[in-house]
Each structure stands twice: as structure tokens, then as C-alpha cells.
Amino acid sequence: MFSHKGKTRTDKHNLGLASLLSFVAGLVNVVGFMAVSKLTTNITGHFAYFIDEAFTLRFTQAFHTALYIFFFFLGAFFSNFMVEIYSRIRENLVYIIPTFTEAVILLSIGIFGNFLIKYSPDIIALCLLFAMGMQNSLVTSISHSVVRTTHLTGLFTDMGIEFSQLFFYKDKEHKTKLVKSIKLRLTIIWMFFLGGIIGGILYKYFGIRTLFLGSSILLVGLIYDFVKIRILLIKRKHL
């Protein structure tokens, strides 16, 4: 799921990756907004806020919003920097540091979140945007831009294009490819939606600690992939 990159990836790998990470993104999106009333999985809205704040001379708020945008970028930069380094050492391990770092960030915010909400809510927003920037960069790199999980605008655009193409491309091969792509995008949308619903429900009972679930899902995904790789290596040795 994580460890297959480029040509070795299959539709099954992309579907599994999309399900796992879009669920986490949906959960972070809702929990982050409920906790600090900020968008924490994408930066499109922050650009509008930044321009509004700059033109109304609210420079302190504009600076904070610019930091939100920068930290999403910084997360994407850090993630791909790690991917490039590890791709030159051991390609099937490129996912470990970005995913583990994201899991640690979610875990840390879950632990210290109640304190930060009172005294420095911006730190929560910055950390979650950094984590989502990492996730979006990692999944884009691993899947060769087939999967994106932290926002839905591009997904609905691509899906609208592909649904329209179903009326014009009648050859079986092209139509099968379109159906697979639509299925993948629908999975991402549904899991993002499901993650948001579960995040909203759990937030009523656990508050910011709901992020423990997102962290656990990422760690379980890492452990599953690591065990799977070890089993494959053992099997190859015995062949």
C-alpha cells in the first residue's frame, strides 16, 4: 500500500492508500475545525482570508494566515525531501519518516491539545496544516499524482470530467480505465466524508483527543506494510 511506488503500484494499492489517508484527512478536517475554528487540511480558503485581512490592514491576522499557508507548503517540502533522500537509499521505505512524523504530530496534538486550545490555538492549526501538507505530498509522490486525499475540489472536478467521458468513449479498455478512476475518487470522497462524521461524533465525547484515532490508523498502516514486506523477504529467501 505505502511501499509500492511508481510502476509497481496497482489499483488495489491506490485504493487502500486512498481509503486510509482520506479517512484520516476527513477526521483531521472536522476535529481541527471544531477545536480551533480553522481549516486544517487545505489552504484554498486561507488565501481569501489573507487577502481580506491584508486589504483591511489587519496585518497581525494576515501574518498568521500567511503562516498557515507556509506551514502546509513546509509540510509538503519536508515530506518530499525525505522521499527523495530515502529513494536513493531504499525505495520501499520512502514512506516511513513522513507517515510516522504525521502520526506523531496527531498524537502530540491529542495529548497537549486541551492546553494549546486555551493558550495558543494557532500552534494546533500550524501543526495540523504541516501534517496535511506532508500527507498530500507523500500520497501524490507515491501514487504518481493519481491519489490526493486532503481536499475534495480537484476530486470533484476530475470526477465530473470522467463521468462526462463515459458518454463518449465506448471502447472497453478506455471505459474500464474510467470506471476504475471514478471508483477510486468515489472511495476517497466517501472515506473523507466518513472520517469527518466519525471525527465529529467522537469530538463530542473526547474533544481534541479524537486525533489519537488518526494517529493509530497511520501507525497500524505502517506496521501492516512493514510486516508484509518482512514476510515477502522471508519467502524470497526460501525460494
ZAMARGU-4260 file (C-alpha; in steps of 0.2 Angstrom, whole numbers, plus 5000, padded with zeros to 4 digits):
<rodrens>
0) 5000/5000/5000 | 5013/5013/5005 | 5029/5003/5000 | 5024/5001/4981 | 5030/5016/4971
5) 5028/5021/4953 | 5026/5006/4941 | 5025/4993/4954 | 5009/5001/4961 | 4992/4994/4956
10) 4974/5000/4958 | 4972/4989/4973 | 4987/4999/4981 | 4980/5016/4977 | 4963/5011/4983
15) 4970/5005/5000 | 4980/5021/5002 | 4966/5032/4997 | 4954/5024/5010 | 4967/5025/5024
20) 4973/5043/5021 | 4957/5051/5016 | 4948/5044/5031 | 4962/5052/5042 | 4961/5068/5032
25) 4942/5069/5035 | 4944/5066/5053 | 4958/5080/5055 | 4947/5092/5045 | 4932/5091/5056
30) 4942/5089/5073 | 4954/5104/5068 | 4939/5115/5064 | 4929/5111/5079 | 4944/5113/5090
35) 4951/5130/5083 | 4939/5135/5070 | 4952/5134/5057 | 4953/5125/5040 | 4967/5112/5043
40) 4968/5101/5028 | 4969/5113/5014 | 4974/5131/5011 | 4962/5137/4997 | 4951/5147/5010
45) 4966/5154/5019 | 4971/5164/5003 | 4954/5173/5003 | 4956/5176/5022 | 4974/5183/5019
50) 4969/5195/5005 | 4954/5201/5015 | 4965/5204/5031 | 4979/5212/5021 | 4967/5224/5012
55) 4958/5229/5029 | 4975/5232/5037 | 4974/5218/5049 | 4992/5214/5047 | 4993/5203/5063
60) 4979/5192/5057 | 4986/5192/5039 | 5003/5186/5046 | 4995/5172/5055 | 4985/5167/5039
65) 5001/5168/5029 | 5009/5156/5042 | 4995/5143/5039 | 4999/5143/5020 | 5018/5142/5023
70) 5016/5128/5035 | 5006/5117/5023 | 5020/5121/5010 | 5033/5117/5023 | 5025/5100/5026
75) 5024/5096/5008 | 5043/5101/5006 | 5048/5091/5021 | 5039/5075/5015 | 5046/5075/4998
80) 5063/5080/5004 | 5063/5064/5014 | 5056/5054/5000 | 5070/5060/4988 | 5083/5055/5001
85) 5076/5038/5005 | 5073/5034/4987 | 5092/5034/4985 | 5094/5023/4999 | 5080/5010/5000
90) 5065/5015/4989 | 5052/5004/4998 | 5055/5013/5014 | 5052/5031/5007 | 5035/5032/5016
95) 5041/5029/5034 | 5048/5046/5040 | 5033/5057/5033 | 5020/5045/5039 | 5027/5042/5056
100) 5030/5061/5058 | 5012/5064/5054 | 5006/5051/5067 | 5017/5059/5080 | 5010/5076/5076
105) 4992/5070/5078 | 4997/5060/5094 | 5006/5076/5101 | 4991/5087/5097 | 4979/5074/5105
110) 4990/5075/5121 | 4993/5093/5123 | 4978/5100/5113 | 4967/5105/5128 | 4981/5116/5134
115) 4985/5123/5117 | 4967/5127/5114 | 4967/5139/5129 | 4984/5147/5127 | 4990/5145/5109
120) 4977/5138/5097 | 4987/5144/5082 | 5000/5130/5086 | 4987/5117/5083 | 4982/5124/5066
125) 5000/5126/5061 | 5004/5108/5066 | 4989/5100/5058 | 4992/5110/5042 | 5010/5104/5042
130) 5004/5086/5044 | 4992/5088/5030 | 5004/5096/5018 | 5016/5081/5022 | 5001/5068/5019
135) 4996/5076/5002 | 5014/5077/4996 | 5018/5059/5001 | 5002/5052/4993 | 5004/5062/4977
140) 5023/5056/4976 | 5019/5038/4980 | 5004/5036/4968 | 5012/5047/4954 | 4998/5060/4956
145) 4984/5048/4955 | 4978/5050/4973 | 4976/5065/4983 | 4967/5065/5000 | 4967/5081/5010
150) 4954/5091/4999 | 4940/5087/4988 | 4939/5101/4975 | 4951/5093/4962 | 4942/5076/4965
155) 4925/5083/4961 | 4932/5092/4945 | 4941/5076/4939 | 4926/5065/4943 | 4915/5077/4933
160) 4926/5076/4918 | 4927/5057/4919 | 4908/5055/4921 | 4906/5065/4905 | 4919/5055/4896
165) 4909/5039/4899 | 4896/5046/4886 | 4909/5047/4873 | 4922/5034/4875 | 4914/5017/4870
170) 4929/5006/4868 | 4930/4993/4883 | 4948/4997/4888 | 4946/5016/4890 | 4929/5013/4898
175) 4936/5001/4911 | 4950/5014/4915 | 4937/5027/4918 | 4927/5016/4929 | 4942/5012/4940
180) 4947/5030/4941 | 4929/5035/4946 | 4929/5021/4959 | 4945/5027/4966 | 4939/5045/4968
185) 4922/5040/4975 | 4932/5030/4988 | 4942/5045/4993 | 4926/5056/4994 | 4917/5043/5004
190) 4931/5039/5016 | 4934/5058/5019 | 4916/5060/5022 | 4916/5045/5034 | 4931/5051/5043
195) 4923/5068/5046 | 4907/5060/5053 | 4916/5049/5065 | 4928/5064/5070 | 4913/5075/5073
200) 4904/5061/5084 | 4920/5057/5094 | 4924/5075/5096 | 4908/5077/5107 | 4915/5064/5119
205) 4934/5065/5118 | 4937/5083/5111 | 4954/5085/5103 | 4960/5068/5109 | 4950/5061/5094
210) 4966/5064/5084 | 4973/5048/5093 | 4962/5038/5081 | 4970/5046/5066 | 4987/5043/5073
215) 4983/5025/5077 | 4977/5022/5059 | 4993/5029/5052 | 5004/5018/5064 | 4993/5002/5060
220) 4995/5006/5042 | 5014/5007/5044 | 5015/4991/5054 | 5004/4982/5042 | 5016/4987/5027
225) 5032/4983/5037 | 5026/4966/5042 | 5020/4962/5024 | 5037/4967/5017 | 5046/4956/5030
230) 5035/4941/5025 | 5039/4944/5007 | 5058/4945/5010 | 5057/4929/5020 | 5048/4920/5007
235) 5060/4925/4994 | 5075/4919/5004 | 5066/4902/5005 | 5063/4901/4986
</rodrens>
